[in-house]
Amino acid sequence: VDRRGAGRQRQNAPRRGVDLSYTAMLTFEESIFGVEKVIEITRDEVCETCHGSCAEPGSNPAKCTNCGGRGEVRQVRQTFLGSMVQVTTCPNCAGRGEIISHPCHTCKGRGLERKTVKKTVPIPGGVDSGTQIRLAGEGQPGVNGGPTGNLYIEIKVKAHQFFKRKGNDIILNLDINIAQAVLGAELEVPTVDGNAKLVIPAGTQPGKVFTMRGKGSPILRSTGRGDQMVVVNVDVPKTLTADQRKLFEQLATTLGTEVRPQEKSFMDILKDVLGG
């Protein structure tokens, strides 16, 4: 009874190649609109001299006489439970099932060469940090005729000076002055598509969020786009000219001195928008 070798894969059976990974750094704009990236990866490739046979051209591998080409040897041991078969890698051929008398001079009998290769990878718009792109068959070569592994590209996006991502939406914090908040204004604000018009109504409060439809990130594997969320903050001047101070003092006499506690601060509103 074979109690230890049951279900064991033969040493010279085909095995899939190892997967490889690569980290691609993108700018914020590249992550939104997509880009073609030229990457360099180092991997094993089939030896161009021996074409993977491991033997010098003109010579041929010979079947291992110790294991009969199986790549493994079996030893039967008698125990109180009965006969047990122990399967181990053939020490003569190291599990290959063949003996290489004249190893290839290029790969030293490995059948593989270490090479650095360049690949042009199309990265679609809408990716974000953590997105993985799979390139099938671009990993390590298989063993004993097994399939090649895959290459997984992990995306990392550099922080932008102004924009932040929340899913498919883009967040922009925008400072406006007191006059614009009180009287209203028509502003040109930055978006990933260039400047766009945003109307600020009179009486806009700090923390007000304006939605610019379709100005967000493309939705991956879809034709739609997210929105741009503009979070308004009212910028209170730290210094005033004499004329400005006089105008504010005149305004203050008409506004009274009543104070009203707020349930939410500007930072609370901002955290709600950012999901934090």
Long-range contacts (C-beta under 8 A, 24 or more apart in sequence): 1-82, 1-83, 1-84, 1-85, 2-84, 2-85, 2-87, 3-81, 3-84, 3-85, 4-84, 4-85, 4-86, 4-87, 5-74, 5-85, 5-86, 5-87, 8-87, 10-70, 10-71, 10-72, 11-70, 11-71, 11-72, 11-89, 11-90, 11-95, 11-96, 11-97, 12-69, 12-70, 12-71, 12-95, 12-96, 12-97, 12-144, 13-144, 14-142, 14-143, 14-144, 14-145, 14-146, 14-147, 15-142, 15-143, 15-144, 15-146, 16-142, 16-146, 16-147, 16-148, 16-149, 17-139, 17-140, 17-141, 17-142, 17-143, 17-146, 17-147, 17-148, 17-149, 18-139, 18-140, 18-149, 19-139, 19-140, 19-149, 19-150, 19-151, 19-152, 20-138, 20-139, 20-140, 20-149, 20-150, 20-151, 20-152, 21-151, 21-152, 21-153, 21-154, 22-151, 22-152, 22-153, 22-154, 23-153, 23-154, 23-156, 24-121, 24-123, 24-153, 24-154, 24-155, 24-156, 25-156, 25-157, 25-158, 26-123, 26-127, 26-155, 26-156, 26-157, 26-158, 27-157, 27-158, 27-160, 28-157, 28-158, 28-159, 28-160, 28-163, 28-192, 29-192, 30-123, 30-157, 31-125, 31-126, 31-127, 31-128, 31-155, 31-157, 31-217, 32-125, 32-126, 32-192, 32-217, 32-218, 33-125, 33-192, 33-218, 34-122, 34-123, 34-124, 34-125, 34-126, 34-127, 34-218, 35-123, 36-120, 36-121, 36-122, 36-123, 37-120, 37-121, 37-123, 38-118, 38-119, 38-120, 38-121, 39-118, 39-119, 39-121, 39-153, 40-116, 40-117, 40-118, 40-119, 41-116, 41-117, 41-119, 41-138, 41-151, 42-114, 42-115, 42-116, 42-117, 43-114, 43-115, 43-117, 43-139, 43-140, 44-110, 44-112, 44-113, 44-114, 44-115, 44-140, 44-141, 45-112, 45-113, 45-115, 45-117, 45-141, 46-111, 46-112, 46-113, 46-141, 47-104, 47-106, 47-107, 47-110, 47-111, 47-112, 47-113, 48-106, 48-113, 49-104, 49-105, 49-106, 49-107, 50-104, 50-106, 50-107, 50-111, 52-111, 52-112, 52-141, 53-104, 53-111, 54-96, 54-98, 54-100, 54-103, 54-104, 54-107, 54-109, 54-110, 54-111, 55-100, 55-101, 55-102, 55-103, 55-104, 55-109, 56-102, 56-103, 56-104, 56-105, 57-104, 59-101, 59-102, 61-96, 61-98, 61-99, 61-100, 61-101, 62-98, 62-99, 62-101, 63-97, 63-98, 63-99, 64-90, 64-92, 64-93, 64-96, 64-97, 64-98, 64-99, 65-92, 65-99, 66-90, 66-91, 66-92, 66-93, 67-92, 67-93, 67-97, 69-97, 69-98, 70-97, 71-95, 71-96, 71-97, 112-141, 119-151, 121-153, 123-153, 123-155, 124-218, 124-220, 124-221, 125-217, 125-218, 125-220, 126-168, 126-217, 126-218, 126-219, 126-220, 126-221, 126-222, 127-155, 127-157, 127-220, 128-155, 128-157, 128-165, 128-217, 129-155, 129-156, 129-157, 130-154, 130-155, 131-155, 131-220, 162-190, 163-192, 164-274, 165-217, 166-229, 166-273, 166-274, 166-275, 167-226, 168-216, 168-217, 168-218, 168-219, 168-225, 168-226, 169-216, 169-217, 169-226, 169-227, 169-228, 169-229, 170-215, 170-216, 170-217, 170-226, 170-227, 170-228, 170-229, 171-228, 171-229, 171-231, 171-273, 171-274, 172-228, 172-229, 172-230, 172-231, 173-231, 173-233, 173-270, 174-230, 174-231, 174-232, 174-233, 175-233, 175-234, 175-235, 176-200, 176-204, 176-232, 176-233, 176-234, 176-235, 177-234, 177-235, 177-237, 178-234, 178-235, 178-236, 178-237, 180-204, 181-205, 181-206, 181-232, 181-234, 189-230, 191-215, 191-228, 192-217, 192-228, 198-230, 200-232, 204-232, 204-234, 205-234, 206-232, 206-233, 206-234, 206-266, 207-231, 207-232, 207-233, 207-264, 207-266, 207-269, 207-270, 208-232, 209-269, 209-273, 229-273, 231-269, 231-270, 231-273, 233-266
